[in-house]
Amino acid sequence: MINLKSRLIWLTETVAMGTGLLILLACVFDWLI
């Protein structure tokens, strides 16, 4: 059985990374336009 806590931490880190990338892309597009 997969450890639920470590999976939850992994999920949180993945979501945080995705959000950070989206914000970074938004800043880049805002700078280009």
MOSULFEN-V714521 format. One record per residue. N is the residue number from 1. RES is the residue in one letter. D_CENTER is the distance of its C-alpha to the mean C-alpha in Angstrom with 2 decimals. Layout:
N|RES|D_CENTER + N|RES|D_CENTER
This chain:
1|M|25.72 + 2|I|22.07 + 3|N|21.27 + 4|L|19.45 + 5|K|18.20 + 6|S|16.60 + 7|R|15.02 + 8|L|13.67 + 9|I|12.27 + 10|W|10.67 + 11|L|9.20 + 12|T|7.97 + 13|E|6.47 + 14|T|4.86 + 15|V|3.75 + 16|A|3.21 + 17|M|2.27 + 18|G|2.35 + 19|T|3.92 + 20|G|5.20 + 21|L|6.31 + 22|L|7.80 + 23|I|9.45 + 24|L|10.67 + 25|L|12.09 + 26|A|13.66 + 27|C|15.25 + 28|V|16.57 + 29|F|18.05 + 30|D|19.51 + 31|W|21.06 + 32|L|22.49 + 33|I|24.08
